[in-house]
Amino acid sequence: MSAIAPTRRGAAQSPVAPGSPVATESAVWALLRTVPDPEIPTVSVVDLGIVRSVAVTPERIRVELLPTFVGCPAIEAMREAVAEKLVTLAPEVEVVVSYAEPWTSERITLAGREKLRRSGFAPPAGGAPTDELGSRGPLLTVAPVARCPYCDSPRTLLENVFGPTQCRSIYFCTACRQPFEQFKSV
Amino acid sequence: MTLPGAWPAELTVDALPPLGQLLLSLADDEFVIGFWDSEWTGIAPMLEEDVAMSSLAQDEIGHARLFYDELARLTATDADAIAFGRPMGDFRHARLLDHPRTDWAFTVARRYLYETADAVRLEALVASSNAPVAEGVAKIRREERYHLMHVDAWLRRLAVGQGEGRAKLDDALRRLGPEASSVFAPLPGEEELVRDGVIAASLADLYGTWTGVVGPVMRELRLPFDPIPPTTGGRGPDHGPDFAWLWTEFTSVARSEQGARW
């Protein structure tokens, strides 16, 4: 068990009696696809790549979640929503927050990227910026380019790397003159 | 969330094992700078910086929670008790972080000195033999990259801008320079951490790495940079009146009703 945050572990009480048919992993994943991101409900926790693993035994379901940012205030809400969604499948549900591998923006699925774009959010572009300590580059040249989610123009300006949540930056489209947000590359 | 039970009276920070000392220093540094910087919310020099500083501070406090959680596992307490239930004199953040936010140039100067030092320290922990530390640091470094870019841009902007901003930046760097090395103050039991591969090098060695990184930037920008090697007094227990005020602020809710839940 490599979750670094044991105090943020949650278990849900289930109406399922012991001895009921064992839930399948695919049934668990199917339900997880219906758990929305608390801020952008058009994408699910699976679309965002937040679910790291699902383990199913006759006694319990165990799910590991990867926070997009270490201090993400939404992770508790997601943990609770996942636990509540799965209680119908097993007598015991354990949802843990894990850092066993870092969540990266590459974990957002293709379907997730498309759903984000349709909701007015540019998906993360390429990999994380490669800027290293001591580099001389000005901020703008290392920031990946975002395409406007409204008109698809690449003529966008990074207004602020830091946005309304830890995981989003603020851009402006010079073609359709629309401000929008992009998921940060991490 | 449960408000803290009290920090157990029998648990003194000086009695923590070396790993606990390391976790406490990492957590307290991030926690305290996060609180100071969060004070810019609403009053930063421009709207973009209101948003940026709020986000940066939120990141730092998130990093602190990760390290406090791990320390809580070692000491059978909880992160809130360590953060909000601990006496003022048990904080072990670096002396560099004892000062209030002051003005914008001071905040930029302090953030630059701290973030560059923190980056050197995190690099020495990314291959730690302690799995939770290595895993947490791998995630944190992805966020800290943005912090470095942000403060590097501001240091250059104020340095090149001349005028009042440059003068204030010079003053702040002169004032903070001698304290910057406190991030690398030796920790009790540090030799054990190096021997066991928890950290890749001694803090004294990391201080050398840091001066090698920051020195050339400061020379290029002709900014004052006169660090002095770290000493044992770099991490409290006496943190002075400014931190006493901050501690009173950030513990005020927890102290108002012990054990309350929200």
Chai-1 contact restraints between the chains, C-beta under 6 A:
chainA,res_idxA,chainB,res_idxB,connection_type,confidence,min_distance_angstrom,max_distance_angstrom,comment,restraint_id
A,S2,B,A131,contact,1.0,0.0,6.0,A-B,restraint_1
A,I4,B,L66,contact,1.0,0.0,6.0,A-B,restraint_2
A,I4,B,E70,contact,1.0,0.0,6.0,A-B,restraint_3
A,I4,B,P132,contact,1.0,0.0,6.0,A-B,restraint_4
A,I4,B,G136,contact,1.0,0.0,6.0,A-B,restraint_5
A,A5,B,D69,contact,1.0,0.0,6.0,A-B,restraint_6
A,P6,B,R73,contact,1.0,0.0,6.0,A-B,restraint_7
A,T7,B,D69,contact,1.0,0.0,6.0,A-B,restraint_8
A,T7,B,D78,contact,1.0,0.0,6.0,A-B,restraint_9
A,V70,B,G62,contact,1.0,0.0,6.0,A-B,restraint_10
A,V70,B,H63,contact,1.0,0.0,6.0,A-B,restraint_11
A,V70,B,L66,contact,1.0,0.0,6.0,A-B,restraint_12
A,V70,B,K139,contact,1.0,0.0,6.0,A-B,restraint_13
A,V70,B,I140,contact,1.0,0.0,6.0,A-B,restraint_14
A,G71,B,Q58,contact,1.0,0.0,6.0,A-B,restraint_15
A,G71,B,D59,contact,1.0,0.0,6.0,A-B,restraint_16
A,G71,B,I61,contact,1.0,0.0,6.0,A-B,restraint_17
A,G71,B,G62,contact,1.0,0.0,6.0,A-B,restraint_18
A,Y99,B,E135,contact,1.0,0.0,6.0,A-B,restraint_19
A,Y99,B,G136,contact,1.0,0.0,6.0,A-B,restraint_20
A,Y99,B,K139,contact,1.0,0.0,6.0,A-B,restraint_21
A,A100,B,E135,contact,1.0,0.0,6.0,A-B,restraint_22
A,P102,B,A138,contact,1.0,0.0,6.0,A-B,restraint_23
A,P102,B,K139,contact,1.0,0.0,6.0,A-B,restraint_24
A,P102,B,R142,contact,1.0,0.0,6.0,A-B,restraint_25
A,D131,B,M149,contact,1.0,0.0,6.0,A-B,restraint_26
A,L133,B,A119,contact,1.0,0.0,6.0,A-B,restraint_27
A,L133,B,L148,contact,1.0,0.0,6.0,A-B,restraint_28
A,G134,B,V213,contact,1.0,0.0,6.0,A-B,restraint_29
A,L139,B,M149,contact,1.0,0.0,6.0,A-B,restraint_30
A,L139,B,A153,contact,1.0,0.0,6.0,A-B,restraint_31
A,N160,B,E48,contact,1.0,0.0,6.0,A-B,restraint_32
A,N160,B,V51,contact,1.0,0.0,6.0,A-B,restraint_33
A,V161,B,Y146,contact,1.0,0.0,6.0,A-B,restraint_34
A,F162,B,V51,contact,1.0,0.0,6.0,A-B,restraint_35
A,F162,B,A52,contact,1.0,0.0,6.0,A-B,restraint_36
A,F162,B,S55,contact,1.0,0.0,6.0,A-B,restraint_37
A,Q166,B,S55,contact,1.0,0.0,6.0,A-B,restraint_38
A,Q166,B,Q58,contact,1.0,0.0,6.0,A-B,restraint_39
A,V186,B,R142,contact,1.0,0.0,6.0,A-B,restraint_40
